[in-house]
Amino acid sequence: MKFVSILPFALLLVAGTASAHVSITSGPAAANKSQKITFGVGHGCDGADTVAIRVEIPTGVSSVRALASDFGKPAIEGTAAAVTAVSWRKPVSEVQDADVGYYELTIRARVADVPFTKIYFRVSQTCRTAAGVESTVEWSALPGGTGNEAAALVVVPARQPGWNTYTLGATASVLAADLPTYFGDAQIVWRGAEAYSSNPNTATMIGSTAGVTALTTDVAAGTQLWVKY
């Protein structure tokens, strides 16, 4: 493994903003840890205000605790030890006449030890017009499916400052297009003599260092990576 000296840079990894759908705005989750997971609701339904959100809890997410939100107190389905869904509903008196609000709803939960994967949450979004007519949109499609995309939670490995070594599991792999998703906040990533960095200055140094090539291809299951944070 070769070493390239670089300066730390600002956190770049973002899970995406909810511009037209319900998505996870809190960023990636660390594997095998409890943390807050926030769902952003960027728009209502065809101009109508969002009045309720229901989030199904998928396999790989446990110890769920729901937080009060813009819509008030949450309601849970299942039991305190095994929550299967969380929902929030806005009081009728607070419904807007038009789609003018941006909303955030949060749970705290433990994410399974499944780094380099994505966990998908099925979300139901209910809207209400000024005339009192309600409609519901389902955000539930998984990769390769049809319909509105489910909210995707990116799971990254736990890390510590400095060098970390990871070996991708038998069912985990990282597409080249997902390198910024999983390693956007890393100073540098090494696979043998190949290196990746989302920092353009570091990427330039990688390209100009003898014996080093840019990491631009998929990372297969079982691959060992050295990553500096």
Secondary structure, 3 states (H helix, E strand, C coil): CCCCCCCCCCCCCCCCCCCCCEEECCCCEECCEEEEEEEEECCCECCEEEEEEEEECCCCEEEEEECCECCECCEEEEECCEEEEEEEECCHHHCCCCCCCCEEEEEEEEECCCCCEEEEECEEEEEECCCCCEEEEEECECCCCCCCECEEEEEECCCCCCEEEEECCCCCCECHHHHHHHHCCCCEEEECCEEECCCHHHHHHHHHCCCCEECCCCECCCCEEEEEC
